[in-house]
Amino acid sequence: MNRFRMTAATLGLLTAGVVPSLRADDNNKETRMTINGPLQVQDTLLAPGQYVFKLTEPDTAHNVVSIYNADGTGLEGIIIGWSAYRADAGDKELFTVSQPQGTQPAKLQTWFYPGDNFGVEFSVKQLARETGRVVKSKKKGQTTDAADDASSTRD
């Protein structure tokens, strides 16, 4: 009986030492997100459905995010964001999404992993035709609205 207890205690200690290394989601911050309408993440437009967000290089770059389809087999886009900070690191993941404006989709603004103070901030781009600003100069003294040069996004 004493031998059984010693073996059980040894296995318990070994298991406790191995478990943290098996939690790969903490390293790459894998998070699932389900959206009900179109969502723009910088230049990537996501259709309604489920997606998996992961840090592409979790050991070196904490602001490069890969977005995959629901089963994690199809890459939807790679996004480079900026470091973001929140004072209250709750236990829930947090996506901050803007409200859709007219015909424009909602835009993903930030992503935090549960318990982390640091996350990723995504740029919220607006086309020049929405803001009315002139953004590109062709020649000295001549300007063009960015809507003339607008490219389509993937559906």
LOMARBA-848974 format. One line per field, with one value per atom (N, C-alpha, C, CB): residue number from 1; residue in one letter; atom name; x, y, z. Coordinates in nm, 2 decimals. Each point is the difference from the previous one (the first is absolute). Glycine has a CB too. Example, Ala and Ser with C-alpha at 12.3 -4.5 7.8 and 13.67 -1.06 7.14 Angstrom:
2
pos <- 1  1  1  1  2  2  2  2
code <- A  A  A  A  S  S  S  S
site <- N  CA  C  CB  N  CA  C  CB
X <- 1.32  -0.09  0.09  -0.19  0.15  0.09  -0.08  0.12
Y <- -0.57  0.12  0.12  -0.12  0.23  0.11  0.11  -0.06
Z <- 0.78  0.00  0.00  0.12  -0.19  0.00  0.08  -0.22
END
This chain:
155
pos <- 1  1  1  1  2  2  2  2  3  3  3  3  4  4  4  4  5  5  5  5  6  6  6  6  7  7  7  7  8  8  8  8  9  9  9  9  10  10  10  10  11  11  11  11  12  12  12  12  13  13  13  13  14  14  14  14  15  15  15  15  16  16  16  16  17  17  17  17  18  18  18  18  19  19  19  19  20  20  20  20  21  21  21  21  22  22  22  22  23  23  23  23  24  24  24  24  25  25  25  25  26  26  26  26  27  27  27  27  28  28  28  28  29  29  29  29  30  30  30  30  31  31  31  31  32  32  32  32  33  33  33  33  34  34  34  34  35  35  35  35  36  36  36  36  37  37  37  37  38  38  38  38  39  39  39  39  40  40  40  40  41  41  41  41  42  42  42  42  43  43  43  43  44  44  44  44  45  45  45  45  46  46  46  46  47  47  47  47  48  48  48  48  49  49  49  49  50  50  50  50  51  51  51  51  52  52  52  52  53  53  53  53  54  54  54  54  55  55  55  55  56  56  56  56  57  57  57  57  58  58  58  58  59  59  59  59  60  60  60  60  61  61  61  61  62  62  62  62  63  63  63  63  64  64  64  64  65  65  65  65  66  66  66  66  67  67  67  67  68  68  68  68  69  69  69  69  70  70  70  70  71  71  71  71  72  72  72  72  73  73  73  73  74  74  74  74  75  75  75  75  76  76  76  76  77  77  77  77  78  78  78  78  79  79  79  79  80  80  80  80  81  81  81  81  82  82  82  82  83  83  83  83  84  84  84  84  85  85  85  85  86  86  86  86  87  87  87  87  88  88  88  88  89  89  89  89  90  90  90  90  91  91  91  91  92  92  92  92  93  93  93  93  94  94  94  94  95  95  95  95  96  96  96  96  97  97  97  97  98  98  98  98  99  99  99  99  100  100  100  100  101  101  101  101  102  102  102  102  103  103  103  103  104  104  104  104  105  105  105  105  106  106  106  106  107  107  107  107  108  108  108  108  109  109  109  109  110  110  110  110  111  111  111  111  112  112  112  112  113  113  113  113  114  114  114  114  115  115  115  115  116  116  116  116  117  117  117  117  118  118  118  118  119  119  119  119  120  120  120  120  121  121  121  121  122  122  122  122  123  123  123  123  124  124  124  124  125  125  125  125  126  126  126  126  127  127  127  127  128  128  128  128  129  129  129  129  130  130  130  130  131  131  131  131  132  132  132  132  133  133  133  133  134  134  134  134  135  135  135  135  136  136  136  136  137  137  137  137  138  138  138  138  139  139  139  139  140  140  140  140  141  141  141  141  142  142  142  142  143  143  143  143  144  144  144  144  145  145  145  145  146  146  146  146  147  147  147  147  148  148  148  148  149  149  149  149  150  150  150  150  151  151  151  151  152  152  152  152  153  153  153  153  154  154  154  154  155  155  155  155
code <- M  M  M  M  N  N  N  N  R  R  R  R  F  F  F  F  R  R  R  R  M  M  M  M  T  T  T  T  A  A  A  A  A  A  A  A  T  T  T  T  L  L  L  L  G  G  G  G  L  L  L  L  L  L  L  L  T  T  T  T  A  A  A  A  G  G  G  G  V  V  V  V  V  V  V  V  P  P  P  P  S  S  S  S  L  L  L  L  R  R  R  R  A  A  A  A  D  D  D  D  D  D  D  D  N  N  N  N  N  N  N  N  K  K  K  K  E  E  E  E  T  T  T  T  R  R  R  R  M  M  M  M  T  T  T  T  I  I  I  I  N  N  N  N  G  G  G  G  P  P  P  P  L  L  L  L  Q  Q  Q  Q  V  V  V  V  Q  Q  Q  Q  D  D  D  D  T  T  T  T  L  L  L  L  L  L  L  L  A  A  A  A  P  P  P  P  G  G  G  G  Q  Q  Q  Q  Y  Y  Y  Y  V  V  V  V  F  F  F  F  K  K  K  K  L  L  L  L  T  T  T  T  E  E  E  E  P  P  P  P  D  D  D  D  T  T  T  T  A  A  A  A  H  H  H  H  N  N  N  N  V  V  V  V  V  V  V  V  S  S  S  S  I  I  I  I  Y  Y  Y  Y  N  N  N  N  A  A  A  A  D  D  D  D  G  G  G  G  T  T  T  T  G  G  G  G  L  L  L  L  E  E  E  E  G  G  G  G  I  I  I  I  I  I  I  I  I  I  I  I  G  G  G  G  W  W  W  W  S  S  S  S  A  A  A  A  Y  Y  Y  Y  R  R  R  R  A  A  A  A  D  D  D  D  A  A  A  A  G  G  G  G  D  D  D  D  K  K  K  K  E  E  E  E  L  L  L  L  F  F  F  F  T  T  T  T  V  V  V  V  S  S  S  S  Q  Q  Q  Q  P  P  P  P  Q  Q  Q  Q  G  G  G  G  T  T  T  T  Q  Q  Q  Q  P  P  P  P  A  A  A  A  K  K  K  K  L  L  L  L  Q  Q  Q  Q  T  T  T  T  W  W  W  W  F  F  F  F  Y  Y  Y  Y  P  P  P  P  G  G  G  G  D  D  D  D  N  N  N  N  F  F  F  F  G  G  G  G  V  V  V  V  E  E  E  E  F  F  F  F  S  S  S  S  V  V  V  V  K  K  K  K  Q  Q  Q  Q  L  L  L  L  A  A  A  A  R  R  R  R  E  E  E  E  T  T  T  T  G  G  G  G  R  R  R  R  V  V  V  V  V  V  V  V  K  K  K  K  S  S  S  S  K  K  K  K  K  K  K  K  K  K  K  K  G  G  G  G  Q  Q  Q  Q  T  T  T  T  T  T  T  T  D  D  D  D  A  A  A  A  A  A  A  A  D  D  D  D  D  D  D  D  A  A  A  A  S  S  S  S  S  S  S  S  T  T  T  T  R  R  R  R  D  D  D  D
site <- N  CA  C  CB  N  CA  C  CB  N  CA  C  CB  N  CA  C  CB  N  CA  C  CB  N  CA  C  CB  N  CA  C  CB  N  CA  C  CB  N  CA  C  CB  N  CA  C  CB  N  CA  C  CB  N  CA  C  CB  N  CA  C  CB  N  CA  C  CB  N  CA  C  CB  N  CA  C  CB  N  CA  C  CB  N  CA  C  CB  N  CA  C  CB  N  CA  C  CB  N  CA  C  CB  N  CA  C  CB  N  CA  C  CB  N  CA  C  CB  N  CA  C  CB  N  CA  C  CB  N  CA  C  CB  N  CA  C  CB  N  CA  C  CB  N  CA  C  CB  N  CA  C  CB  N  CA  C  CB  N  CA  C  CB  N  CA  C  CB  N  CA  C  CB  N  CA  C  CB  N  CA  C  CB  N  CA  C  CB  N  CA  C  CB  N  CA  C  CB  N  CA  C  CB  N  CA  C  CB  N  CA  C  CB  N  CA  C  CB  N  CA  C  CB  N  CA  C  CB  N  CA  C  CB  N  CA  C  CB  N  CA  C  CB  N  CA  C  CB  N  CA  C  CB  N  CA  C  CB  N  CA  C  CB  N  CA  C  CB  N  CA  C  CB  N  CA  C  CB  N  CA  C  CB  N  CA  C  CB  N  CA  C  CB  N  CA  C  CB  N  CA  C  CB  N  CA  C  CB  N  CA  C  CB  N  CA  C  CB  N  CA  C  CB  N  CA  C  CB  N  CA  C  CB  N  CA  C  CB  N  CA  C  CB  N  CA  C  CB  N  CA  C  CB  N  CA  C  CB  N  CA  C  CB  N  CA  C  CB  N  CA  C  CB  N  CA  C  CB  N  CA  C  CB  N  CA  C  CB  N  CA  C  CB  N  CA  C  CB  N  CA  C  CB  N  CA  C  CB  N  CA  C  CB  N  CA  C  CB  N  CA  C  CB  N  CA  C  CB  N  CA  C  CB  N  CA  C  CB  N  CA  C  CB  N  CA  C  CB  N  CA  C  CB  N  CA  C  CB  N  CA  C  CB  N  CA  C  CB  N  CA  C  CB  N  CA  C  CB  N  CA  C  CB  N  CA  C  CB  N  CA  C  CB  N  CA  C  CB  N  CA  C  CB  N  CA  C  CB  N  CA  C  CB  N  CA  C  CB  N  CA  C  CB  N  CA  C  CB  N  CA  C  CB  N  CA  C  CB  N  CA  C  CB  N  CA  C  CB  N  CA  C  CB  N  CA  C  CB  N  CA  C  CB  N  CA  C  CB  N  CA  C  CB  N  CA  C  CB  N  CA  C  CB  N  CA  C  CB  N  CA  C  CB  N  CA  C  CB  N  CA  C  CB  N  CA  C  CB  N  CA  C  CB  N  CA  C  CB  N  CA  C  CB  N  CA  C  CB  N  CA  C  CB  N  CA  C  CB  N  CA  C  CB  N  CA  C  CB  N  CA  C  CB  N  CA  C  CB  N  CA  C  CB  N  CA  C  CB  N  CA  C  CB  N  CA  C  CB  N  CA  C  CB  N  CA  C  CB  N  CA  C  CB  N  CA  C  CB  N  CA  C  CB  N  CA  C  CB  N  CA  C  CB  N  CA  C  CB  N  CA  C  CB  N  CA  C  CB  N  CA  C  CB  N  CA  C  CB  N  CA  C  CB  N  CA  C  CB  N  CA  C  CB  N  CA  C  CB  N  CA  C  CB  N  CA  C  CB  N  CA  C  CB
X <- 0.08  -0.08  0.09  -0.18  0.29  0.09  0.06  0.05  -0.02  0.06  -0.11  0.15  -0.27  -0.11  -0.01  -0.12  0.13  -0.01  0.12  -0.13  0.24  0.12  0.00  0.13  -0.18  -0.01  -0.11  0.07  -0.18  -0.11  0.05  -0.17  0.25  0.05  0.10  -0.03  0.12  0.10  -0.07  0.16  -0.26  -0.08  -0.07  -0.03  -0.02  -0.07  0.09  -0.15  0.27  0.10  0.05  0.07  -0.05  0.04  -0.11  0.14  -0.27  -0.11  -0.01  -0.12  0.14  -0.01  0.11  -0.10  0.22  0.11  -0.02  0.15  -0.23  -0.02  -0.12  0.10  -0.20  -0.13  0.03  -0.12  0.20  0.01  0.06  0.03  0.06  0.06  -0.10  0.22  -0.33  -0.10  -0.11  0.04  -0.03  -0.10  0.05  -0.08  0.08  0.05  -0.08  0.08  -0.21  -0.09  0.05  -0.19  0.26  0.05  0.12  -0.08  0.15  0.12  -0.04  0.13  -0.22  -0.03  -0.13  0.11  -0.17  -0.12  -0.12  0.14  -0.15  -0.11  -0.14  0.15  -0.23  -0.13  -0.10  0.10  -0.21  -0.11  -0.10  0.03  -0.07  -0.10  -0.11  0.18  -0.30  -0.12  -0.06  -0.04  0.02  -0.05  -0.13  0.23  -0.33  -0.13  -0.01  -0.10  0.19  -0.01  0.15  -0.21  0.22  0.14  0.08  -0.08  0.21  0.09  0.13  -0.10  0.14  0.13  0.11  -0.13  0.24  0.12  0.11  -0.07  0.09  0.09  -0.04  0.19  -0.11  -0.04  -0.06  0.19  -0.22  -0.07  -0.14  0.22  -0.31  -0.15  -0.04  -0.04  -0.01  -0.05  -0.15  0.20  -0.24  -0.14  -0.06  0.03  -0.16  -0.05  0.04  -0.19  0.23  0.04  0.09  -0.02  0.09  0.10  0.14  -0.17  0.26  0.14  0.09  -0.07  0.19  0.10  0.11  -0.05  0.08  0.10  0.12  -0.17  0.29  0.12  0.11  -0.07  0.17  0.12  0.09  -0.02  0.06  0.08  0.14  -0.12  0.19  0.13  -0.01  0.12  -0.18  -0.02  0.13  -0.21  0.32  0.13  0.07  0.02  -0.05  0.07  -0.09  0.17  -0.28  -0.09  -0.14  0.13  -0.16  -0.13  -0.11  0.12  -0.09  -0.10  -0.03  0.07  -0.02  -0.03  -0.10  0.23  -0.35  -0.11  -0.04  -0.09  0.07  -0.05  -0.14  0.22  -0.31  -0.14  -0.03  -0.06  0.00  -0.03  -0.15  0.23  -0.27  -0.14  -0.03  0.00  -0.13  -0.05  0.09  -0.23  0.27  0.07  0.15  -0.18  0.23  0.14  0.08  -0.02  -0.04  0.08  0.02  -0.10  0.01  0.01  0.04  -0.17  0.28  0.05  -0.09  0.24  -0.30  -0.09  0.08  -0.20  0.31  0.08  0.10  -0.19  0.29  0.11  -0.01  0.15  -0.16  -0.02  0.11  -0.25  0.31  0.10  -0.07  0.19  -0.20  -0.06  0.10  -0.21  0.16  0.09  -0.03  0.00  0.10  -0.02  -0.11  0.24  -0.33  -0.10  0.01  -0.15  0.10  0.00  -0.13  0.24  -0.28  -0.12  0.03  -0.15  0.10  0.03  -0.06  0.01  -0.13  -0.07  0.01  -0.16  0.25  0.02  -0.10  0.25  -0.37  -0.10  0.03  -0.17  0.09  0.02  -0.06  0.00  -0.07  -0.06  0.08  -0.23  0.22  0.06  -0.09  0.11  -0.05  -0.07  0.03  0.00  -0.11  0.01  -0.08  0.03  0.03  -0.07  -0.03  0.12  -0.25  -0.05  -0.08  0.00  0.02  -0.07  -0.14  0.21  -0.30  -0.13  0.01  -0.12  0.04  0.00  -0.05  -0.03  0.09  -0.04  -0.06  0.18  -0.31  -0.07  0.02  0.04  0.03  0.02  0.14  -0.15  0.22  0.14  -0.02  0.11  -0.02  -0.01  0.05  0.02  -0.04  0.06  0.15  -0.21  0.29  0.14  0.06  0.01  0.08  0.06  0.11  -0.04  0.03  0.09  0.11  -0.19  0.15  0.11  -0.04  0.05  0.06  -0.02  0.10  -0.06  0.00  0.07  -0.02  -0.01  0.11  -0.02  -0.03  0.17  -0.25  -0.04  0.12  -0.19  0.18  0.11  0.12  -0.08  0.08  0.11  -0.03  0.07  0.03  -0.02  0.03  0.06  0.03  0.04  -0.07  0.22  -0.26  -0.07  0.04  -0.19  0.10  0.03  -0.10  0.11  -0.07  -0.09  0.01  0.02  -0.13  -0.01  -0.04  -0.06  0.12  -0.03  -0.14  0.24  -0.31  -0.14  0.01  -0.11  0.11  0.02  -0.14  0.20  -0.20  -0.11  0.04  -0.10  0.01  0.03  -0.01  -0.08  0.15  -0.01  -0.14  0.24  -0.31  -0.14  -0.09  0.03  0.01  -0.08  0.03  -0.01  0.14  0.04  0.00  0.14  -0.13  0.00  0.14  -0.23  0.33  0.14  0.07  0.01  0.08  0.09  0.12  -0.09  0.13  0.11  0.12  -0.17  0.16  0.12  0.03  -0.06  0.18  0.04  0.07  0.02  -0.07  0.06  0.12  -0.23  0.21  0.10  0.00  -0.01  0.11  0.00  -0.12  0.25  -0.33  -0.12  -0.12  0.16  -0.15  -0.11  -0.04  0.06  -0.18  -0.04  -0.11  0.06  -0.07  -0.09  -0.07  0.13  -0.26  -0.07  0.04  -0.19  0.21  0.04  -0.11  0.14  -0.26  -0.11  0.03  -0.16  0.24  0.03  0.10  -0.03  0.11  0.10  -0.05  0.18  -0.30  -0.04  0.00  -0.15  0.19  0.01  -0.11  0.24  -0.29  -0.10  0.06  -0.14  0.05  0.05  -0.06  0.01  0.05  -0.04  -0.13  0.24  -0.33  -0.12  0.02  -0.14
Y <- -0.12  0.12  0.13  -0.13  0.12  0.11  0.03  -0.05  -0.06  0.02  0.06  -0.20  0.17  0.06  0.15  -0.22  0.26  0.14  0.08  -0.06  0.00  0.06  0.02  -0.10  -0.01  0.01  0.10  -0.24  0.25  0.10  0.14  -0.17  0.19  0.13  0.05  -0.04  -0.06  0.03  0.04  -0.16  0.08  0.03  0.13  -0.24  0.27  0.13  0.12  -0.11  0.10  0.11  0.01  -0.04  -0.07  0.00  0.06  -0.20  0.17  0.05  0.15  -0.21  0.26  0.14  0.08  -0.05  -0.01  0.06  0.01  -0.07  -0.03  -0.01  0.09  -0.23  0.24  0.07  0.14  -0.13  0.22  0.13  0.00  0.08  -0.18  0.00  -0.05  -0.04  -0.03  -0.04  0.10  -0.22  0.34  0.10  0.10  -0.02  -0.03  0.08  0.12  -0.21  0.21  0.12  0.12  -0.15  0.13  0.12  0.06  -0.10  0.02  0.05  0.09  -0.20  0.14  0.07  0.08  -0.17  0.17  0.07  -0.04  0.19  -0.31  -0.04  0.03  -0.19  0.26  0.05  -0.02  0.16  -0.21  -0.02  0.11  -0.25  0.30  0.11  -0.04  0.17  -0.15  -0.02  0.13  -0.23  0.26  0.13  -0.02  0.10  -0.01  -0.02  0.09  -0.05  0.14  0.09  0.02  0.11  -0.05  0.02  0.08  0.00  -0.03  0.07  0.03  -0.12  0.24  0.04  0.01  0.13  -0.20  0.00  0.06  -0.20  0.33  0.08  -0.03  -0.02  -0.04  -0.02  -0.13  0.14  -0.22  -0.13  0.01  -0.12  0.07  0.00  -0.14  0.21  -0.23  -0.14  -0.01  -0.02  -0.08  -0.03  -0.06  -0.04  0.05  -0.06  -0.15  0.16  -0.20  -0.13  0.00  -0.06  -0.06  -0.01  0.00  -0.13  0.20  0.02  -0.03  0.17  -0.21  -0.02  0.11  -0.26  0.33  0.10  -0.06  0.20  -0.18  -0.05  0.10  -0.24  0.25  0.07  -0.08  0.12  -0.06  -0.07  -0.04  0.13  -0.04  -0.02  0.04  0.04  -0.12  0.04  0.02  -0.13  0.07  0.02  0.13  -0.24  0.30  0.12  0.12  -0.15  0.13  0.11  -0.02  0.03  0.05  -0.01  0.08  -0.04  0.09  0.08  -0.05  0.19  -0.31  -0.06  -0.11  0.06  -0.04  -0.09  -0.08  0.15  -0.28  -0.08  -0.03  -0.10  0.11  -0.03  -0.12  0.24  -0.34  -0.13  -0.02  -0.10  0.01  -0.04  -0.08  0.00  -0.04  -0.07  -0.12  0.08  -0.16  -0.12  0.02  -0.14  0.26  0.03  -0.04  -0.01  -0.03  -0.06  0.11  -0.22  0.32  0.10  0.13  -0.12  0.18  0.13  0.11  -0.09  0.17  0.11  0.13  -0.11  0.13  0.12  0.01  0.11  -0.04  0.03  0.15  -0.20  0.25  0.14  0.04  -0.02  0.14  0.06  0.11  -0.06  0.05  0.10  0.08  -0.14  0.21  0.07  -0.06  0.21  -0.19  -0.04  0.08  -0.07  0.01  0.07  -0.04  0.00  0.08  -0.02  0.02  0.06  -0.15  0.03  -0.02  -0.08  0.17  -0.01  -0.12  0.25  -0.29  -0.11  -0.12  0.16  -0.25  -0.13  -0.10  0.05  -0.05  -0.10  -0.14  0.18  -0.27  -0.14  -0.03  -0.06  0.15  -0.02  0.06  -0.01  -0.05  0.06  0.12  -0.22  0.32  0.12  0.04  0.07  -0.06  0.06  0.13  -0.23  0.34  0.12  0.02  0.10  -0.09  0.02  0.12  -0.25  0.33  0.12  -0.03  0.13  -0.04  -0.02  0.02  0.08  -0.15  0.02  0.14  -0.25  0.32  0.13  0.00  0.10  -0.09  0.00  -0.14  0.25  -0.24  -0.13  -0.06  0.09  -0.02  -0.05  -0.11  0.23  -0.33  -0.11  0.05  -0.17  0.10  0.03  -0.03  -0.06  0.13  -0.01  -0.05  0.18  -0.28  -0.05  0.10  -0.24  0.29  0.10  -0.06  0.17  -0.25  -0.06  -0.15  0.23  -0.30  -0.14  -0.02  -0.08  0.03  -0.03  -0.15  0.24  -0.31  -0.14  0.00  -0.08  -0.01  -0.01  0.02  -0.14  0.23  0.02  0.08  -0.21  0.25  0.08  0.15  -0.20  0.28  0.14  0.06  0.01  -0.09  0.05  -0.08  0.06  0.01  -0.07  0.07  -0.06  0.05  0.05  0.10  -0.21  0.33  0.10  0.00  0.14  -0.14  0.00  0.14  -0.25  0.29  0.13  -0.01  0.06  0.05  0.01  0.10  -0.05  -0.01  0.07  0.05  -0.13  0.26  0.05  0.04  0.08  -0.10  0.04  0.16  -0.23  0.29  0.14  0.05  0.00  -0.08  0.05  0.00  -0.10  0.03  0.01  0.13  -0.25  0.28  0.12  0.13  -0.16  0.14  0.12  0.06  0.05  -0.12  0.06  -0.04  -0.01  0.09  -0.03  -0.06  0.19  -0.31  -0.07  -0.03  -0.10  0.12  -0.03  0.11  -0.25  0.28  0.11  -0.07  0.17  -0.14  -0.05  0.08  -0.09  0.22  0.09  0.12  -0.08  0.16  0.12  0.09  -0.01  0.03  0.09  -0.07  0.18  -0.31  -0.08  -0.11  0.05  -0.07  -0.10  -0.09  0.16  -0.28  -0.10  -0.05  -0.06  0.03  -0.06  -0.15  0.17  -0.22  -0.15  -0.09  0.06  -0.01  -0.09  -0.03  0.10  -0.02  -0.03  -0.12  0.24  -0.26  -0.10  -0.12  0.17  -0.17  -0.10  -0.14  0.17  -0.27  -0.13  -0.08  0.01  -0.12  -0.08  -0.09  0.01  -0.04  -0.09  -0.14  0.19  -0.29  -0.14  -0.02  -0.08  0.00  -0.04  -0.13  0.12
Z <- 0.00  0.00  0.00  0.12  -0.05  0.01  -0.14  0.24  -0.31  -0.13  -0.10  0.04  -0.03  -0.08  0.03  0.00  0.12  0.04  -0.06  0.21  -0.20  -0.06  -0.15  0.20  -0.26  -0.15  -0.04  -0.01  0.08  -0.03  0.02  0.07  0.04  0.03  -0.11  0.25  -0.29  -0.11  -0.13  0.11  -0.14  -0.13  0.01  -0.04  0.16  0.02  -0.02  0.16  -0.11  -0.01  -0.15  0.24  -0.31  -0.14  -0.08  0.03  0.00  -0.08  0.02  0.02  0.11  0.03  -0.08  0.23  -0.25  -0.07  -0.15  0.18  -0.23  -0.15  -0.04  0.00  0.08  -0.05  -0.05  0.17  -0.11  -0.06  -0.14  0.23  -0.26  -0.13  -0.11  0.11  -0.07  -0.09  -0.04  0.10  -0.03  -0.02  -0.11  0.24  -0.37  -0.11  -0.02  -0.11  0.14  -0.02  0.07  -0.03  0.15  0.07  -0.07  0.21  -0.28  -0.07  -0.12  0.08  -0.17  -0.12  0.02  -0.14  0.25  0.04  -0.09  0.08  -0.12  -0.09  0.06  -0.08  0.00  0.05  -0.12  0.16  -0.12  -0.10  0.00  0.02  -0.13  -0.01  -0.10  0.06  -0.02  -0.09  -0.03  0.09  -0.22  -0.04  -0.07  -0.02  0.03  -0.06  -0.13  0.23  -0.25  -0.12  -0.04  0.07  -0.19  -0.05  0.10  -0.23  0.24  0.09  -0.07  0.20  -0.20  -0.06  0.11  -0.18  0.14  0.09  -0.09  0.15  -0.14  -0.09  -0.14  0.16  -0.24  -0.14  -0.03  -0.06  0.16  -0.02  0.04  0.05  -0.14  0.03  0.03  -0.15  0.27  0.04  -0.02  0.16  -0.22  -0.01  0.13  -0.25  0.27  0.12  0.02  -0.02  0.14  0.03  0.12  -0.24  0.25  0.12  -0.06  0.13  -0.05  -0.04  0.12  -0.17  0.14  0.11  -0.02  0.01  0.10  0.00  0.08  -0.01  -0.05  0.07  -0.02  -0.03  0.12  -0.02  -0.10  0.23  -0.33  -0.10  0.05  -0.18  0.25  0.06  0.15  -0.23  0.31  0.14  0.08  -0.01  -0.03  0.08  -0.04  0.01  -0.13  -0.04  -0.03  -0.09  0.02  -0.04  0.06  -0.21  0.31  0.06  -0.06  0.21  -0.33  -0.07  -0.14  0.13  -0.17  -0.13  0.02  -0.09  0.04  0.02  -0.13  0.19  -0.18  -0.11  0.03  -0.04  -0.06  0.01  -0.09  0.05  0.02  -0.07  -0.01  0.07  -0.16  0.00  0.13  -0.26  0.27  0.12  0.05  -0.06  -0.04  0.04  0.00  -0.09  0.07  0.00  -0.11  0.23  -0.35  -0.11  -0.11  0.05  -0.06  -0.11  0.06  -0.14  0.09  0.05  -0.07  0.04  0.03  -0.05  -0.01  0.10  -0.02  -0.01  0.11  -0.11  0.09  0.10  0.02  -0.07  0.19  0.03  0.10  -0.03  0.00  0.09  0.07  -0.15  0.28  0.08  0.09  0.00  0.10  0.09  0.14  -0.14  0.23  0.14  0.06  0.02  0.06  0.07  0.15  -0.21  0.30  0.14  0.06  0.01  0.09  0.08  0.14  -0.18  0.27  0.14  0.07  0.00  -0.04  0.06  -0.08  0.11  -0.08  -0.07  0.05  -0.04  -0.01  0.05  -0.05  0.00  0.04  -0.04  -0.14  0.24  -0.30  -0.13  -0.11  0.11  -0.23  -0.11  -0.04  -0.08  0.02  -0.03  -0.14  0.24  -0.32  -0.13  0.00  -0.12  0.08  -0.01  -0.15  0.21  -0.24  -0.14  -0.01  -0.03  -0.07  -0.03  -0.05  -0.04  0.05  -0.06  -0.16  0.22  -0.30  -0.14  -0.03  -0.05  -0.05  -0.04  -0.14  0.15  -0.16  -0.13  -0.07  -0.02  -0.09  -0.08  0.04  -0.19  0.27  0.04  0.11  -0.07  0.07  0.10  0.13  -0.18  0.29  0.13  -0.02  0.13  -0.04  -0.01  0.14  -0.18  0.17  0.12  0.04  -0.06  0.19  0.05  0.09  -0.01  0.10  0.09  0.03  0.10  -0.05  0.04  0.12  -0.24  0.35  0.12  0.03  0.09  -0.04  0.05  0.14  -0.17  0.22  0.14  0.10  -0.06  0.15  0.10  -0.04  0.09  -0.21  -0.05  0.00  -0.14  0.18  -0.01  -0.14  0.25  -0.32  -0.13  -0.11  0.09  -0.19  -0.11  -0.13  0.15  -0.25  -0.14  -0.03  -0.07  0.02  -0.05  -0.16  0.21  -0.27  -0.15  -0.05  0.00  -0.11  -0.05  -0.06  -0.05  0.07  -0.05  -0.12  0.23  -0.35  -0.12  -0.05  -0.06  0.01  -0.07  -0.14  0.22  -0.31  -0.14  -0.01  -0.09  0.00  -0.01  -0.04  -0.07  0.00  -0.04  0.13  -0.23  0.34  0.12  0.08  0.00  -0.01  0.08  -0.08  0.14  -0.27  -0.09  -0.01  0.06  -0.01  0.00  -0.13  0.25  -0.29  -0.11  0.06  -0.15  0.10  0.07  -0.09  0.14  -0.27  -0.08  -0.11  0.03  -0.04  -0.09  -0.12  0.18  -0.31  -0.12  -0.04  -0.07  0.05  -0.04  0.09  -0.24  0.23  0.08  -0.03  0.00  0.10  -0.02  -0.05  -0.05  0.02  -0.05  0.10  -0.25  0.29  0.09  -0.05  0.18  -0.12  -0.04  0.13  -0.22  0.21  0.11  0.00  -0.01  0.13  0.01  -0.05  0.20  -0.21  -0.06  -0.14  0.16  -0.23  -0.14  -0.01  -0.05  0.16  0.00  0.09  -0.04  0.08  0.10  -0.06  0.11  -0.03  -0.05  0.08  -0.05  -0.01  0.06  0.11  -0.21  0.30  0.11  -0.03  0.17  -0.11  -0.02  0.08  -0.04  -0.02  0.07  0.07  -0.16
END
